């Protein structure tokens, strides 16, 4: 494994309690031969979760950025990144030795455009994952990893995924306007496939996720309905848009549909831009991965 490729690890945080500290401590002791930096984006936390960074000793460069409303934190961090490869992480991960090299290998040798590791919930977790929704389409997003042929991955994990900075810039980064990190990552995954790329599960890397009860509570999962409408209007056929509209009304309530015209206006330019570049259509994606919608 070559050791010359710099890496930027990007961690958006909001009221992450002790999570960020424990993730940084795990990162500090995990072995890697790759030089890297850590970029943390504080999204208006009010619990002081980033305060420890003022006097924190870490063996690699650490950048702390202030999030901007309306700008995806992942895009903000990527704009400040010096790494050739970007690894987007949640602030609740435990790492293993050499995880970085193994995770990035498919990107370095050109076998995939984006990758995610295997994930398991740590036994010390004090609560369940925050999202649990009915509906087969939503179930596929929640049921990581949802695999196609071999190790092809339909949806990247919002807890951890990696992409080269060149590919990230080529496809336009994260789409603006998403309210949850989960469906922001799902839209990015879908767009990678539709624009002719590929996502892969790296089963040889296993990271642990620790769910803790933080205050104030993270309620971003309650915004999945509006985000699902955004995905459908960005990428789906009229028939699937209608199906998603029905799913949103059943799971999240009819009030969400009141925002649909605003969503249409917001995604119009991106929808047109992506449509011109599409190599595959949404029917191919759902049939390839066996996702009913």
Order of alpha helices (4+ residues) and beta strands (2+ residues): beta-alpha-beta-beta-alpha-beta-beta-alpha-beta-alpha-beta-alpha-alpha-beta-alpha-alpha-alpha-alpha
